[in-house]
Amino acid sequence: MTRKAAVPTLIVAVALAGLGTAPAAMAGEAEQGARPATPNPLRGLQLFVDYDFHPSWDSLRSLRREGKQGEADLIYQIAREPNFRWFGYTFEKNIFQKTRLYLDKIDALQPGAVPAITLFNHPKPKHQNPNQFGQRPDAKKGYAASKETQQRAINFVKAFAAAIGNRRVVIAFEPDSLGSYYLLSRRGKRSRTRYLRAAIKILSRLPNATVYAEGGASDWRSARGTARQLRSIGVHRIRGFMLNVTHFDTTKRSLAHGLKISRRLGGKPFVISTHANGNGPIHYRKRFGGRNRRVNVWCNPRNSALGERPQTSTTNPTVDAYLWIGRAGYSAGTCKGQPRSQQGGIRSGFWWEQRGLLLAERSPARFDVVGEPLRFPTTGDE
């Protein structure tokens, strides 16, 4: 079955934050955890679960009303977890007001909870497509954002940061911004680096924010190249980096890749997005630049499954958390013409109930929810 419960395609300032009983961090670089030796600032934090906004709860309520308890249990595997809220896409208007409203809602629904927010706002080619290898017109001519576009992006980050203020948050910063450099001209790469560096400087001043910058994925770019990019954008100012937000590689391979990057950055901590990596990725081969290259199927790969549940403590001291930064059950696009990918579907940035059901059904862990009492209301008036 397919129920198109669409939500706005505003994608994504991720302020990933911890809840409740943990003491608020004090201002300063050490308290933000920017120094590698600083204790994990996420350990023990409880993260906000948005049963008011997240569309999985609408699906859950509808399925329960229809008597489809088995499908409702599958969707609950997604709904009950702290999923990142994405802000930013195409310079969303009134970001200060919208961020403040979101924080006010958290205070009303779950006092003391910490929001999880993804910031996804970097200027990008109109036809950005990681699987096209320069075939799109914008990429062929070498894309570079205008100075005006860059300034709007910076102003967006400033307004977002002003809305966050002293709130305890964790921010997932700009998925895909480093991995997609090959779509840019030389001038475009320089201008994007300047934007990312300036934005990180702004976010690093937030006294109670824990920030992770984009670090790509283990099946995308080399550890050496990624570390070089992270240094260039000022990763030393923030807690660390994040992996696998838009990809599906396994936690094991992501961990090994992340440790290679970390060693080149003096031991920088990182987090891994496990929202849909339970069965690993799908790859295919494509001829480009005189070489056969391995390409990741990023658009709704048919084998995807939920991975590890979000957890803010791990057995590896360099890994702060496994998180669902990528949005489980959301469509990455209609995927027309993508080799070996799921055909058709809902356009990018929208909740797709059928995909949510498949992710939960295929999960190798099949998290048991039978008989588990719902932690949050299932109807609007409860």
VEXDOTOR-243906 format. One line per field, with one value per residue: residue number from 1; residue in one letter; x, y, z of N, C-alpha, C in turn. Coordinates in steps of 0.2 Angstrom, whole numbers. Layout:
N
num (NUM; ...)
residu (A; ...)
n_px (X; ...)
n_py (Y; ...)
n_pz (Z; ...)
ca_px (X; ...)
ca_py (Y; ...)
ca_pz (Z; ...)
c_px (X; ...)
c_py (Y; ...)
c_pz (Z; ...)
END
This chain:
382
num (1; 2; 3; 4; 5; 6; 7; 8; 9; 10; 11; 12; 13; 14; 15; 16; 17; 18; 19; 20; 21; 22; 23; 24; 25; 26; 27; 28; 29; 30; 31; 32; 33; 34; 35; 36; 37; 38; 39; 40; 41; 42; 43; 44; 45; 46; 47; 48; 49; 50; 51; 52; 53; 54; 55; 56; 57; 58; 59; 60; 61; 62; 63; 64; 65; 66; 67; 68; 69; 70; 71; 72; 73; 74; 75; 76; 77; 78; 79; 80; 81; 82; 83; 84; 85; 86; 87; 88; 89; 90; 91; 92; 93; 94; 95; 96; 97; 98; 99; 100; 101; 102; 103; 104; 105; 106; 107; 108; 109; 110; 111; 112; 113; 114; 115; 116; 117; 118; 119; 120; 121; 122; 123; 124; 125; 126; 127; 128; 129; 130; 131; 132; 133; 134; 135; 136; 137; 138; 139; 140; 141; 142; 143; 144; 145; 146; 147; 148; 149; 150; 151; 152; 153; 154; 155; 156; 157; 158; 159; 160; 161; 162; 163; 164; 165; 166; 167; 168; 169; 170; 171; 172; 173; 174; 175; 176; 177; 178; 179; 180; 181; 182; 183; 184; 185; 186; 187; 188; 189; 190; 191; 192; 193; 194; 195; 196; 197; 198; 199; 200; 201; 202; 203; 204; 205; 206; 207; 208; 209; 210; 211; 212; 213; 214; 215; 216; 217; 218; 219; 220; 221; 222; 223; 224; 225; 226; 227; 228; 229; 230; 231; 232; 233; 234; 235; 236; 237; 238; 239; 240; 241; 242; 243; 244; 245; 246; 247; 248; 249; 250; 251; 252; 253; 254; 255; 256; 257; 258; 259; 260; 261; 262; 263; 264; 265; 266; 267; 268; 269; 270; 271; 272; 273; 274; 275; 276; 277; 278; 279; 280; 281; 282; 283; 284; 285; 286; 287; 288; 289; 290; 291; 292; 293; 294; 295; 296; 297; 298; 299; 300; 301; 302; 303; 304; 305; 306; 307; 308; 309; 310; 311; 312; 313; 314; 315; 316; 317; 318; 319; 320; 321; 322; 323; 324; 325; 326; 327; 328; 329; 330; 331; 332; 333; 334; 335; 336; 337; 338; 339; 340; 341; 342; 343; 344; 345; 346; 347; 348; 349; 350; 351; 352; 353; 354; 355; 356; 357; 358; 359; 360; 361; 362; 363; 364; 365; 366; 367; 368; 369; 370; 371; 372; 373; 374; 375; 376; 377; 378; 379; 380; 381; 382)
residu (M; T; R; K; A; A; V; P; T; L; I; V; A; V; A; L; A; G; L; G; T; A; P; A; A; M; A; G; E; A; E; Q; G; A; R; P; A; T; P; N; P; L; R; G; L; Q; L; F; V; D; Y; D; F; H; P; S; W; D; S; L; R; S; L; R; R; E; G; K; Q; G; E; A; D; L; I; Y; Q; I; A; R; E; P; N; F; R; W; F; G; Y; T; F; E; K; N; I; F; Q; K; T; R; L; Y; L; D; K; I; D; A; L; Q; P; G; A; V; P; A; I; T; L; F; N; H; P; K; P; K; H; Q; N; P; N; Q; F; G; Q; R; P; D; A; K; K; G; Y; A; A; S; K; E; T; Q; Q; R; A; I; N; F; V; K; A; F; A; A; A; I; G; N; R; R; V; V; I; A; F; E; P; D; S; L; G; S; Y; Y; L; L; S; R; R; G; K; R; S; R; T; R; Y; L; R; A; A; I; K; I; L; S; R; L; P; N; A; T; V; Y; A; E; G; G; A; S; D; W; R; S; A; R; G; T; A; R; Q; L; R; S; I; G; V; H; R; I; R; G; F; M; L; N; V; T; H; F; D; T; T; K; R; S; L; A; H; G; L; K; I; S; R; R; L; G; G; K; P; F; V; I; S; T; H; A; N; G; N; G; P; I; H; Y; R; K; R; F; G; G; R; N; R; R; V; N; V; W; C; N; P; R; N; S; A; L; G; E; R; P; Q; T; S; T; T; N; P; T; V; D; A; Y; L; W; I; G; R; A; G; Y; S; A; G; T; C; K; G; Q; P; R; S; Q; Q; G; G; I; R; S; G; F; W; W; E; Q; R; G; L; L; L; A; E; R; S; P; A; R; F; D; V; V; G; E; P; L; R; F; P; T; T; G; D; E)
n_px (4; 2; 3; 2; 8; 12; 25; 33; 46; 56; 73; 86; 92; 102; 100; 106; 101; 103; 92; 85; 90; 103; 117; 117; 129; 142; 148; 161; 175; 180; 169; 160; 165; 175; 188; 197; 200; 190; 176; 163; 150; 137; 134; 122; 112; 95; 85; 74; 58; 48; 32; 22; 25; 32; 29; 27; 20; 7; 4; 5; -6; -17; -16; -18; -32; -37; -37; -25; -14; -2; 5; 5; 13; 26; 28; 29; 42; 50; 43; 45; 58; 71; 71; 80; 76; 75; 81; 81; 82; 85; 86; 76; 62; 60; 68; 72; 61; 54; 63; 62; 49; 49; 57; 50; 39; 44; 47; 34; 29; 38; 45; 62; 68; 80; 82; 85; 93; 95; 106; 104; 109; 118; 123; 120; 121; 107; 103; 109; 116; 122; 125; 127; 139; 144; 136; 125; 119; 123; 134; 143; 147; 154; 149; 147; 142; 134; 140; 130; 121; 129; 130; 117; 116; 124; 118; 107; 112; 116; 104; 98; 107; 105; 92; 94; 102; 106; 102; 102; 109; 111; 120; 118; 128; 126; 124; 131; 138; 152; 156; 150; 159; 164; 155; 157; 165; 182; 182; 170; 172; 181; 172; 162; 169; 173; 160; 156; 167; 164; 151; 153; 161; 152; 142; 150; 151; 140; 135; 130; 129; 132; 141; 142; 151; 148; 154; 154; 154; 158; 158; 161; 170; 188; 197; 208; 206; 194; 197; 206; 198; 189; 198; 200; 188; 187; 185; 191; 186; 174; 164; 165; 164; 151; 145; 138; 125; 117; 120; 121; 130; 137; 137; 149; 158; 158; 162; 176; 180; 178; 187; 199; 198; 198; 210; 218; 215; 219; 212; 198; 181; 167; 150; 139; 126; 113; 101; 96; 104; 104; 105; 115; 123; 118; 128; 133; 142; 150; 156; 167; 177; 187; 188; 182; 170; 164; 148; 137; 120; 109; 96; 83; 86; 82; 85; 86; 86; 81; 94; 105; 97; 95; 108; 117; 129; 143; 153; 166; 177; 180; 168; 154; 140; 127; 116; 100; 101; 100; 84; 73; 61; 58; 57; 70; 69; 61; 68; 68; 75; 87; 99; 96; 89; 75; 60; 50; 39; 39; 42; 58; 61; 49; 38; 36; 25; 25; 38; 43; 37; 43; 57; 56; 51; 61; 72; 86; 86; 74; 66; 58; 42; 29; 16; 23; 20; 14; 25; 21; 7; -6; -17; -23; -29; -25)
n_py (-6; 12; 27; 43; 53; 68; 79; 95; 100; 105; 105; 105; 108; 101; 101; 91; 86; 83; 76; 82; 76; 78; 89; 106; 111; 122; 138; 138; 131; 119; 114; 112; 101; 101; 97; 83; 74; 77; 72; 62; 71; 68; 56; 47; 56; 60; 60; 71; 65; 67; 67; 75; 82; 73; 63; 49; 46; 50; 40; 29; 31; 31; 18; 10; 14; 8; -5; -12; -18; -25; -19; -6; -9; -10; 3; 9; 6; 16; 28; 29; 32; 45; 55; 65; 82; 91; 106; 120; 119; 126; 140; 142; 152; 164; 158; 160; 162; 150; 141; 145; 142; 128; 125; 130; 121; 109; 112; 112; 99; 89; 93; 99; 90; 87; 94; 86; 91; 94; 103; 108; 116; 121; 130; 124; 115; 116; 104; 94; 78; 64; 53; 55; 60; 72; 73; 82; 98; 109; 104; 101; 113; 118; 122; 136; 145; 161; 176; 183; 172; 165; 173; 174; 161; 162; 171; 164; 154; 162; 168; 156; 152; 162; 160; 148; 151; 149; 136; 119; 109; 97; 97; 92; 95; 100; 89; 79; 90; 90; 78; 80; 89; 87; 91; 104; 119; 124; 137; 136; 126; 133; 143; 136; 130; 142; 146; 135; 135; 148; 146; 135; 142; 151; 143; 136; 145; 144; 141; 129; 120; 104; 100; 92; 89; 87; 71; 63; 46; 29; 22; 31; 44; 45; 41; 49; 60; 65; 69; 79; 89; 91; 97; 109; 116; 119; 109; 108; 117; 112; 98; 86; 74; 67; 52; 43; 48; 51; 39; 21; 12; -2; -2; -7; -6; 8; 12; 8; 16; 29; 29; 29; 42; 49; 47; 55; 67; 70; 62; 65; 64; 55; 52; 40; 38; 27; 25; 18; 7; -7; -18; -15; -7; -4; -6; -2; -3; 10; 18; 30; 44; 37; 26; 12; 14; 12; 14; 21; 17; 29; 33; 27; 13; -4; -14; -9; -7; -4; 1; 0; 5; 22; 27; 34; 31; 21; 6; 10; 22; 33; 35; 44; 41; 31; 37; 42; 52; 53; 52; 40; 31; 42; 48; 48; 52; 50; 42; 38; 30; 26; 14; -2; 2; 5; 8; 22; 30; 42; 59; 67; 71; 69; 60; 43; 31; 17; 14; 16; 5; -5; -4; -6; -19; -27; -26; -33; -34; -33; -26; -29; -24; -29; -28; -18; -4; 11; 25; 38; 49; 43; 48; 65; 71; 65)
n_pz (0; -3; 5; 3; 13; 13; 18; 21; 10; 16; 19; 29; 43; 55; 71; 83; 98; 115; 128; 144; 159; 159; 163; 157; 145; 147; 141; 129; 121; 125; 133; 123; 118; 108; 108; 106; 117; 126; 136; 129; 124; 121; 128; 137; 135; 132; 118; 108; 103; 90; 91; 86; 74; 66; 51; 52; 63; 60; 50; 58; 67; 58; 53; 64; 67; 56; 59; 56; 63; 63; 53; 58; 69; 63; 58; 69; 74; 68; 71; 85; 88; 90; 77; 66; 63; 49; 43; 31; 17; 1; 6; 16; 21; 35; 45; 58; 65; 63; 69; 82; 85; 84; 94; 105; 104; 108; 121; 126; 123; 127; 140; 143; 134; 121; 105; 89; 75; 58; 47; 31; 19; 10; -5; -21; -36; -48; -53; -46; -44; -38; -45; -58; -63; -69; -80; -81; -86; -77; -70; -80; -85; -74; -59; -49; -35; -34; -27; -20; -18; -9; 2; 6; 11; 22; 29; 33; 41; 52; 56; 60; 70; 79; 84; 90; 101; 118; 119; 122; 110; 97; 82; 66; 52; 36; 26; 12; 8; 6; -1; -13; -20; -33; -42; -44; -50; -50; -44; -38; -29; -20; -16; -9; 1; 8; 12; 21; 30; 36; 41; 50; 59; 65; 70; 80; 90; 97; 114; 119; 110; 101; 88; 72; 57; 40; 34; 23; 17; 19; 7; -3; -3; -1; 14; 17; 8; 13; 26; 23; 17; 28; 37; 30; 31; 44; 55; 67; 76; 81; 88; 80; 66; 54; 47; 33; 31; 19; 13; 13; 19; 29; 47; 52; 41; 40; 53; 52; 42; 47; 58; 51; 46; 57; 64; 55; 59; 72; 81; 81; 86; 80; 73; 67; 55; 56; 50; 39; 36; 38; 29; 21; 7; -11; -25; -42; -57; -67; -82; -82; -86; -92; -83; -74; -63; -46; -41; -29; -26; -22; -21; -14; -12; -16; -7; 6; 24; 41; 52; 66; 82; 87; 98; 112; 117; 114; 111; 106; 110; 101; 94; 95; 95; 88; 76; 69; 58; 44; 36; 40; 30; 22; 6; -6; -19; -36; -44; -57; -71; -63; -62; -56; -45; -35; -43; -48; -36; -22; -22; -18; -1; 5; 16; 14; 16; 12; 9; 22; 29; 22; 25; 39; 39; 33; 41; 48; 62; 66; 77; 91; 94; 98; 109; 116; 125; 119; 119; 117; 113; 102; 96; 91; 102; 114)
ca_px (0; 6; -1; 6; 7; 18; 27; 36; 52; 62; 77; 88; 97; 101; 103; 105; 102; 101; 87; 83; 93; 110; 118; 119; 136; 144; 151; 168; 177; 181; 163; 157; 168; 179; 195; 196; 200; 184; 171; 157; 144; 130; 132; 117; 107; 88; 84; 67; 54; 42; 25; 17; 26; 34; 23; 26; 14; 1; 3; 4; -13; -21; -16; -22; -39; -40; -36; -19; -10; 5; 9; 6; 19; 31; 29; 31; 49; 52; 40; 47; 65; 73; 73; 82; 72; 79; 79; 86; 82; 84; 85; 69; 61; 58; 71; 73; 54; 52; 67; 60; 43; 50; 60; 44; 35; 48; 46; 27; 27; 43; 50; 69; 71; 85; 81; 90; 92; 100; 106; 105; 107; 123; 121; 121; 118; 100; 102; 114; 114; 128; 126; 127; 146; 145; 132; 120; 122; 126; 140; 147; 150; 157; 145; 149; 137; 136; 142; 123; 118; 133; 128; 110; 117; 128; 113; 102; 115; 116; 98; 97; 111; 102; 86; 96; 105; 109; 98; 106; 107; 117; 118; 121; 129; 127; 125; 133; 142; 159; 156; 148; 163; 166; 150; 159; 171; 187; 179; 164; 175; 183; 167; 159; 174; 172; 154; 156; 171; 161; 146; 155; 163; 146; 139; 155; 151; 134; 138; 128; 128; 137; 141; 146; 151; 148; 161; 153; 152; 164; 159; 160; 177; 194; 198; 213; 203; 189; 201; 209; 192; 187; 203; 200; 182; 188; 182; 194; 182; 168; 165; 168; 160; 146; 146; 133; 119; 113; 122; 118; 135; 136; 140; 156; 163; 158; 167; 183; 182; 178; 193; 204; 198; 199; 217; 221; 212; 221; 207; 192; 176; 162; 144; 137; 119; 111; 94; 93; 110; 103; 107; 121; 122; 118; 132; 134; 148; 149; 162; 168; 184; 191; 189; 176; 169; 159; 143; 132; 113; 107; 89; 78; 89; 77; 86; 87; 82; 83; 100; 105; 93; 99; 111; 122; 135; 145; 159; 172; 178; 180; 162; 150; 134; 124; 110; 96; 102; 96; 77; 70; 55; 57; 60; 76; 67; 57; 73; 68; 81; 92; 101; 95; 85; 67; 57; 44; 39; 37; 48; 63; 60; 43; 37; 33; 23; 27; 45; 44; 35; 48; 63; 55; 50; 67; 77; 88; 85; 66; 65; 52; 37; 23; 15; 26; 15; 16; 28; 18; 0; -8; -22; -21; -32; -23)
ca_py (0; 18; 33; 49; 58; 73; 84; 100; 97; 109; 100; 101; 110; 96; 102; 85; 88; 78; 78; 80; 76; 80; 96; 110; 113; 129; 141; 137; 126; 112; 111; 109; 94; 101; 94; 75; 71; 79; 66; 62; 76; 65; 50; 47; 61; 58; 65; 73; 61; 72; 63; 80; 84; 68; 60; 42; 46; 50; 34; 25; 32; 29; 11; 8; 15; 4; -11; -15; -18; -28; -13; -1; -10; -9; 10; 12; 5; 22; 33; 29; 34; 52; 56; 72; 87; 94; 113; 124; 118; 132; 146; 143; 159; 165; 152; 162; 161; 143; 137; 146; 139; 121; 124; 131; 115; 104; 113; 110; 92; 85; 98; 96; 86; 91; 93; 84; 96; 94; 109; 106; 123; 124; 132; 118; 115; 114; 97; 90; 71; 61; 47; 57; 61; 78; 73; 87; 104; 113; 101; 101; 120; 119; 126; 140; 149; 168; 179; 184; 166; 163; 178; 172; 155; 164; 175; 159; 151; 167; 168; 150; 152; 167; 156; 142; 154; 145; 130; 113; 105; 94; 99; 88; 101; 100; 82; 79; 96; 88; 73; 82; 94; 85; 94; 111; 121; 126; 143; 134; 123; 138; 147; 132; 130; 148; 146; 130; 137; 153; 143; 132; 147; 154; 138; 134; 150; 142; 139; 123; 116; 99; 100; 87; 92; 81; 68; 58; 39; 24; 20; 37; 47; 42; 44; 55; 66; 68; 72; 86; 93; 93; 102; 115; 119; 121; 104; 108; 121; 108; 91; 81; 74; 62; 48; 39; 52; 49; 32; 15; 7; -5; 1; -10; -2; 15; 13; 7; 22; 34; 29; 31; 49; 52; 47; 60; 73; 70; 58; 68; 60; 55; 49; 36; 37; 20; 25; 13; 3; -14; -23; -12; -3; -8; -3; -4; 0; 15; 20; 38; 47; 31; 21; 9; 17; 10; 20; 20; 18; 33; 34; 22; 6; -9; -19; -5; -9; 0; -2; 0; 10; 27; 26; 39; 28; 15; 3; 13; 29; 38; 35; 47; 39; 29; 41; 42; 58; 52; 51; 33; 31; 47; 46; 51; 54; 46; 37; 36; 29; 24; 7; -7; 5; 5; 12; 26; 32; 49; 64; 68; 75; 67; 54; 38; 26; 11; 13; 15; -2; -10; -3; -10; -26; -30; -25; -40; -35; -33; -23; -31; -19; -32; -28; -13; 2; 17; 30; 45; 49; 40; 53; 71; 73; 61)
ca_pz (0; -3; 7; 2; 18; 12; 23; 17; 8; 19; 22; 35; 48; 60; 78; 86; 105; 121; 133; 150; 165; 158; 164; 151; 144; 148; 135; 128; 116; 129; 135; 117; 116; 102; 109; 106; 124; 130; 136; 125; 126; 120; 132; 142; 133; 129; 112; 107; 98; 88; 89; 84; 67; 61; 48; 54; 68; 56; 47; 64; 69; 53; 52; 70; 66; 51; 61; 53; 69; 61; 49; 63; 73; 59; 57; 76; 74; 65; 75; 92; 88; 89; 71; 65; 60; 44; 41; 27; 10; -3; 10; 19; 24; 42; 49; 65; 68; 63; 73; 89; 86; 85; 101; 109; 104; 112; 128; 127; 122; 131; 143; 145; 129; 117; 98; 84; 69; 52; 43; 24; 16; 6; -12; -24; -43; -48; -55; -42; -44; -36; -49; -65; -65; -74; -86; -80; -88; -72; -69; -86; -86; -68; -55; -44; -33; -34; -21; -17; -15; -4; 7; 9; 15; 28; 33; 35; 47; 57; 59; 64; 77; 84; 86; 95; 107; 123; 120; 122; 104; 93; 75; 60; 48; 29; 22; 5; 5; 4; -6; -20; -23; -40; -46; -44; -54; -45; -41; -34; -23; -16; -13; -5; 7; 12; 16; 26; 35; 39; 45; 56; 64; 68; 75; 85; 95; 101; 120; 121; 104; 99; 80; 68; 50; 35; 32; 17; 18; 18; 0; -7; -4; 3; 21; 17; 5; 17; 31; 21; 17; 35; 40; 27; 33; 51; 59; 74; 80; 83; 91; 75; 59; 54; 41; 31; 31; 13; 10; 17; 20; 35; 52; 52; 37; 42; 58; 50; 38; 52; 62; 47; 45; 64; 65; 52; 62; 79; 85; 81; 87; 75; 73; 61; 54; 54; 49; 34; 33; 40; 24; 17; 1; -17; -30; -49; -61; -72; -85; -82; -86; -94; -78; -72; -56; -42; -39; -24; -27; -16; -22; -12; -14; -14; -1; 12; 30; 47; 55; 74; 85; 90; 105; 113; 120; 110; 114; 104; 113; 96; 91; 100; 94; 82; 76; 63; 55; 38; 38; 38; 28; 18; -1; -9; -26; -39; -46; -64; -74; -59; -62; -51; -40; -34; -48; -46; -29; -20; -24; -13; 4; 7; 19; 10; 21; 9; 11; 29; 30; 19; 30; 46; 38; 30; 46; 51; 69; 67; 83; 94; 97; 100; 116; 119; 126; 115; 123; 116; 111; 96; 93; 93; 108; 119)
c_px (4; 1; 4; 5; 13; 19; 32; 43; 58; 67; 83; 93; 96; 104; 101; 106; 100; 96; 89; 88; 101; 111; 120; 126; 137; 148; 158; 169; 177; 174; 159; 159; 172; 186; 193; 196; 194; 179; 165; 151; 137; 129; 127; 111; 101; 87; 76; 64; 48; 36; 20; 18; 28; 29; 22; 21; 8; -1; 1; -4; -18; -22; -19; -29; -42; -39; -30; -14; -3; 8; 10; 12; 26; 33; 31; 39; 52; 50; 43; 54; 66; 76; 75; 77; 77; 76; 84; 84; 80; 82; 78; 68; 59; 61; 71; 66; 52; 56; 64; 53; 44; 53; 54; 39; 38; 47; 39; 26; 32; 48; 57; 72; 75; 83; 86; 88; 97; 100; 108; 104; 113; 121; 124; 118; 111; 99; 107; 112; 120; 130; 127; 134; 147; 141; 127; 123; 126; 133; 145; 151; 154; 153; 149; 143; 139; 137; 135; 120; 122; 131; 122; 111; 120; 122; 108; 105; 115; 110; 96; 100; 108; 96; 88; 98; 108; 106; 104; 104; 113; 115; 122; 122; 130; 128; 127; 137; 149; 160; 154; 152; 165; 161; 152; 165; 176; 185; 174; 166; 177; 178; 163; 163; 173; 166; 154; 161; 168; 155; 148; 158; 158; 143; 144; 154; 144; 136; 136; 126; 134; 136; 145; 145; 150; 154; 160; 151; 158; 164; 158; 167; 182; 194; 203; 210; 198; 192; 204; 204; 190; 192; 202; 194; 182; 185; 185; 190; 176; 169; 168; 164; 155; 147; 139; 126; 114; 115; 119; 123; 134; 139; 147; 160; 163; 162; 174; 185; 183; 184; 199; 204; 200; 206; 221; 219; 214; 216; 200; 186; 171; 156; 142; 129; 117; 104; 91; 99; 110; 106; 112; 119; 121; 123; 131; 140; 146; 155; 162; 175; 189; 192; 182; 175; 163; 154; 138; 125; 110; 100; 85; 80; 84; 79; 87; 83; 85; 89; 99; 100; 98; 102; 116; 128; 137; 151; 166; 172; 178; 173; 157; 143; 132; 117; 106; 96; 98; 89; 74; 63; 53; 60; 65; 75; 63; 61; 72; 74; 87; 93; 100; 92; 78; 64; 51; 45; 38; 43; 52; 60; 53; 42; 34; 32; 26; 34; 47; 43; 41; 55; 62; 55; 56; 73; 79; 87; 78; 65; 58; 48; 30; 22; 18; 21; 18; 19; 24; 11; -1; -13; -20; -24; -30; -17)
c_py (6; 23; 39; 55; 63; 77; 89; 98; 102; 104; 103; 105; 105; 99; 96; 87; 83; 81; 78; 81; 78; 87; 100; 111; 120; 132; 139; 131; 119; 109; 109; 103; 95; 98; 86; 72; 72; 73; 67; 66; 73; 59; 51; 52; 57; 63; 66; 68; 66; 68; 68; 81; 78; 64; 52; 41; 46; 44; 29; 25; 30; 21; 8; 9; 10; -4; -15; -14; -20; -22; -7; -2; -9; -2; 12; 11; 12; 28; 34; 32; 42; 53; 63; 76; 91; 101; 115; 124; 124; 139; 147; 150; 159; 159; 154; 160; 154; 139; 138; 142; 131; 120; 125; 124; 110; 105; 112; 103; 88; 90; 95; 92; 91; 89; 90; 87; 95; 100; 107; 112; 125; 125; 126; 119; 113; 107; 92; 83; 67; 55; 49; 59; 66; 78; 79; 94; 108; 110; 102; 108; 122; 124; 130; 145; 156; 171; 181; 178; 164; 167; 176; 166; 157; 167; 170; 156; 156; 168; 162; 149; 156; 164; 151; 146; 150; 138; 124; 109; 102; 95; 95; 93; 99; 94; 83; 85; 95; 83; 75; 88; 93; 89; 101; 113; 123; 132; 141; 130; 128; 141; 143; 131; 136; 148; 141; 132; 143; 151; 140; 137; 150; 149; 136; 139; 149; 139; 131; 118; 111; 99; 95; 89; 85; 78; 63; 51; 35; 22; 26; 41; 44; 45; 50; 61; 69; 72; 79; 91; 96; 98; 109; 119; 121; 116; 105; 113; 118; 101; 86; 81; 68; 58; 45; 42; 50; 43; 27; 10; 4; -1; -1; -6; 5; 17; 13; 14; 28; 35; 31; 39; 52; 52; 53; 67; 74; 67; 61; 63; 60; 51; 45; 36; 30; 19; 19; 9; -4; -19; -20; -9; -8; -3; -6; -1; 4; 17; 28; 40; 41; 26; 18; 11; 13; 15; 17; 21; 22; 34; 28; 15; 1; -13; -15; -8; -5; -4; -1; 6; 15; 26; 31; 37; 22; 12; 6; 20; 35; 39; 38; 43; 36; 33; 40; 49; 58; 50; 45; 34; 37; 45; 51; 54; 49; 40; 34; 36; 27; 17; 4; -3; 4; 10; 16; 28; 40; 53; 65; 73; 74; 61; 49; 32; 19; 9; 12; 8; -7; -10; -7; -18; -30; -30; -32; -40; -36; -32; -25; -25; -22; -31; -22; -7; 8; 22; 37; 44; 46; 44; 60; 74; 69; 65)
c_pz (0; -1; 7; 7; 18; 17; 19; 16; 10; 22; 25; 39; 54; 66; 82; 94; 109; 125; 140; 156; 165; 159; 158; 151; 145; 142; 135; 124; 119; 131; 129; 115; 110; 102; 110; 112; 128; 130; 132; 127; 125; 125; 137; 140; 130; 123; 111; 102; 97; 86; 86; 76; 63; 58; 49; 59; 65; 53; 53; 66; 64; 52; 58; 69; 61; 53; 59; 58; 67; 57; 54; 68; 70; 59; 64; 77; 72; 70; 82; 93; 87; 82; 70; 61; 55; 43; 35; 20; 6; 1; 12; 22; 31; 46; 56; 68; 68; 68; 80; 90; 87; 92; 106; 110; 108; 119; 130; 128; 127; 134; 145; 139; 124; 109; 94; 77; 64; 48; 36; 20; 11; -2; -16; -32; -43; -50; -52; -42; -43; -41; -57; -68; -71; -80; -86; -83; -83; -71; -74; -87; -80; -64; -50; -42; -33; -27; -17; -14; -9; 3; 10; 13; 22; 32; 36; 41; 53; 60; 63; 70; 82; 87; 91; 101; 112; 124; 119; 115; 102; 86; 70; 54; 41; 26; 15; 3; 3; -1; -13; -23; -30; -45; -47; -48; -48; -41; -36; -28; -18; -12; -8; 2; 11; 16; 22; 32; 40; 44; 51; 61; 68; 73; 81; 91; 100; 108; 121; 115; 103; 92; 77; 61; 46; 34; 27; 20; 16; 11; -5; -8; 0; 10; 21; 14; 9; 23; 29; 20; 23; 38; 37; 29; 41; 56; 66; 79; 83; 85; 86; 69; 59; 47; 40; 31; 25; 10; 15; 18; 27; 41; 53; 48; 38; 48; 56; 46; 42; 56; 58; 46; 52; 65; 61; 54; 70; 83; 86; 82; 81; 77; 67; 61; 52; 53; 44; 31; 36; 36; 20; 11; -5; -22; -37; -52; -66; -75; -85; -82; -88; -89; -76; -64; -52; -39; -34; -26; -21; -16; -20; -14; -12; -8; 6; 18; 36; 50; 63; 76; 87; 97; 106; 117; 116; 114; 111; 106; 108; 93; 96; 100; 88; 82; 69; 61; 48; 40; 35; 36; 23; 11; -3; -16; -30; -43; -53; -67; -70; -60; -56; -44; -40; -39; -45; -39; -28; -21; -17; -8; 7; 10; 14; 14; 18; 11; 18; 32; 28; 23; 36; 44; 36; 36; 49; 58; 71; 75; 86; 97; 99; 107; 120; 120; 122; 120; 123; 113; 104; 92; 95; 99; 114; 123)
END
